[in-house]
Amino acid sequence: MEIKIPDQLSTLGHPQRLAIFRLLMRRYPDRVPAGEIATALGVKASTMSAYLALLMRADLVRQRRAGTSMLYSINMTTVQSLFGYLFSDCCRGRPDICMPFSTGTVPMPDRKHNVLFICVGNSARSIFAESVLRKTAGDRFNAYSAGTRPASRLNPFAMQLLQDKGHDISVLRSKDISEFSGPDAPHFDFVFTVCDQAANEECPAWEGQPVSGHWGIPDPARATGNDAQKALAFHRAYRALKHRIGLFTALNLESLNRIAIQNSVDEIGRANLEERA
């Protein structure tokens, strides 16, 4: 393993290869098409292919074929070994030097937790998630949502669906993610991206190391057809998020440490739900 460490660090030393690695880490456990990565980072397809080949040669990224597409994901086993080597060898296993590594076995505090859901427009999917969590487990969680490029208004199909489901839509508005990065912003225990595009983007570093997850849901606003067909797309997105949030709220957070909670969050992201069929 030690023989590979210099190659892996050298591979990650290139800015654009590091950007690919960081994007795939944000999208974990998703498998992402090369074209989507290239578009998100503004890299030519031929250049992206070369960068991915080097990342695979360093065993940091895995490739899998799906039909005619090649999908890429983080090789988490290798990444964990790399980080573990740096911690044990370079930091000598000292938590006072490498503090981020000392928090994984600490239990979650027994209190009401703050949860932020992020998408691009903050007009449907993240609004769904905020509303569902507030209604189903508002006694245990404070629910928030934001967008990386928020829309000027909430999607009318989404608002009608939430109203029909008995949610209070008077408290909802489209918000920029910057609202939650200032000194007076809430301290977040959990941050979830619910659309692939938001996860592909650079988001602010959240203080306090919240548990993070990617629960990508296809954008219902892109649905075509008549109003009934469009409304069906919003119903599917709502049901998928409600199911994932149900799995999340069923976790006994007070009895689990951060590593166990993070693993559970990732497993929920892997769920073979309707929107991934």
Stockholm file with secondary structure:
# STOCKHOLM 1.0

chainA/1-277         MEIKIPDQLSTLGHPQRLAIFRLLMRRYPDRVPAGEIATALGVKASTMSAYLALLMRADLVRQRRAGTSMLYSINMTTVQSLFGYLFSDCCRGRPDICMPFSTGTVPMPDRKHNVLFICVGNSARSIFAESVLRKTAGDRFNAYSAGTRPASRLNPFAMQLLQDKGHDISVLRSKDISEFSGPDAPHFDFVFTVCDQAANEECPAWEGQPVSGHWGIPDPARATGNDAQKALAFHRAYRALKHRIGLFTALNLESLNRIAIQNSVDEIGRANLEERA
#=GR chainA/1-277 SS CTTHHHHHHHHHTSHHHHHHHHHHHHHTTCCEEHHHHHHHHTCCHHHHHHHHHHHHHTTSEEEEEETTEEEEEECHHHHHHHHHHIIIIISTTCTTTSGGGGSTTSBCCSSCEEEEEEESSCSSHHHHHHHHHHHHHTTTEEEEEEESSCCSSCCHHHHHHHHHTTCCGGGCCCCBGGGGSSTTSCCCSEEEECSHHHHHSCCCCCTTCCEEEECCCCCGGGCCSSHHHHHHHHHHHHHHHHHHHHHHHTSCGGGSBHHHHHHHHHHHHHCCCGGGC
#=GC SS_cons         CTTHHHHHHHHHTSHHHHHHHHHHHHHTTCCEEHHHHHHHHTCCHHHHHHHHHHHHHTTSEEEEEETTEEEEEECHHHHHHHHHHIIIIISTTCTTTSGGGGSTTSBCCSSCEEEEEEESSCSSHHHHHHHHHHHHHTTTEEEEEEESSCCSSCCHHHHHHHHHTTCCGGGCCCCBGGGGSSTTSCCCSEEEECSHHHHHSCCCCCTTCCEEEECCCCCGGGCCSSHHHHHHHHHHHHHHHHHHHHHHHTSCGGGSBHHHHHHHHHHHHHCCCGGGC
//
